Amino acid sequence: MSEPETRAGFVAVIGAPNAGKSTLVNALVGQKVAIVSPKAQTTRARLMGIAIDGHAQILLVDTPGIFEPRRRLDRAMVAAAWAGAQDADVILLVIDAATGMNSAVRRIVESLGERQHPLLLVLNKIDLVKKPALLALSMDLTAKLKPDSVFMISAAQGDGVADVKCALVDAMPAGPWLYPEDEVSDATDRMIAAELTREQIVNQLHQELPYATAVETETWEDRPDGSTSIRQQILVARDSQKAIVIGKGGQRLKAIGAGAREEIAKHLGRPVHLFLHVKVNPRWDEDRGLYREIGLEWAD
């Protein structure tokens, strides 16, 4: 008997901020490749998670949430999301069922009206919605978008994720795998390390600090003893923000470092020495080099 033919393709995972795109990508891949936070606009760059099921390789492009851009960074994030949709074989639209048809979702629905690719509609967080409201939302979106398939899931709980994965396998075009079997992401370890530190900043500081922060991995040294030494700088726009990140007696920065070190070590599979410092740069989001570091195109 001949071997079944292999399949491989790109899936653009798009949606409004905080729809649960990164949580779904992690669930489909089977391990953490994208940072997750209950706060909106956590994902900044296009990050690819690689899921495998049988003879199919599914390349999931986790895009930033699509919202009304105000700053250069916002425009770059939204451009990255739409570029992901244009380049993909399949569009996976994730909607927060608990939020429903808000203004951000309406803009996305209108923009997808003339799409060229198959569309899978995923209503996420169904555990937070009563059934009549969920069915009404599903009918409304189905009428507007005419998707190829509709799924009702809870990515955080894992409910319905397997059905989404099966549909993606069927939607992948025939062809050779594009990445080695043991790769789960296209991001470099340096990029993931910076993202894991930013995840700690976002989750630990909650409402205290706006999104005017970035993390750069400055140096990376793999030591002879099998450990890795990493130096990172946290960029903020004002001295008051620097004080928040550092905290009283440096305790907040220590907590951020401890959480980030644990996550980076888990990702790398070896001990990590992490050194953080905070730098004030009012125009950090105008630095072209930083955009390249986090995988975004410079947006005019």
Secondary structure, DSSP 8 states (H G I E B T S, - for coil): ------EEEEEEEEESTTSSHHHHHHHHHTS--S---SSSS---S-EEEEEEETTEEEEEEE--------SHHHHHHHHHHHHHHHH-SEEEEEEETTT-S-HHHHHHHHHGGG-SS-EEEEEE-GGGS-HHHHHHHHHHHHHHH--SEEEE-BTTTTBTHHHHHHHHHHHS-BS--SS-TT--BSS-HHHHHHHHHHHHHHHHHTTSS-S-EEEEEEEEEE-TTS-EEEEEEEEESSHHHHHHHH-GGGHHHHHHHHHHHHHHHHHHTS-EEEEEEEEE-TTGGG-HHHHHHTT-----
